[in-house]
Amino acid sequence: MKTYSSFVLISSLLLTSCAMPRYTERLQQPMPLPEGEWTVTQSNPNDMENVTEIRWQAVDSDNYVQSFVFEQQPNSDLMKTKTIDDQQGQRNCDELFDSQILSTEPVNGYPALVWVSECKSKNGAYSKILHKSIAGKQSLYVFNKVWRSLPLQTEWDLWLDYTHKIQVCDSNSKSQPCK
């Protein structure tokens, strides 16, 4: 009986330690998303264990939202992140590609970068993407809102306001607490 009790105690401690989060820092993204209904999926793109993507697909259009967490990428260079994204856009957008920074203001004490890119290819495909990247002390956080057609000004304003509410927090930090 004593052996069984010890086994249960040790097993409980091991399970508790496994259930504890690896990181105290996290992305805070308001829910529900604006504008209608969304279906959501979570994956590890290209089977990358340290990257998690959550994608929300609009039920009534080809528009989507995605959030990425790149774990173990502390204090990332946000301009480098933008440059990599822009290079991909320039390769894929053979008729038009444009990218403009909208904000470099920190969010909750973390470096942040907000920009917009626009893409048009000769086959008629179009996208406009609102980006936000936040350089955490533990991970890199990336948010994208993708339109497959030119958004109305009211839609743009709604999503720009939503994007400004996205932040990173740390449950162990007094200066960057989670709310």
Secondary structure, 3 states (H helix, E strand, C coil): CHHHHHHHHHHHHHHHHHHCCCCCEEEECCCCCCCCCEEEEEECHHHCCCEEEEEEEECCCCCEEEEEEEECCCCCCHHHHHHHHHHHHHHHCCCEEEEEEEECCCECCECEEEEEEEEECCCCCEEEEEEEEEECCCEEEEEEEEECCCCCHHHHHHHHHHHHCCEEEECCCCCCCCC
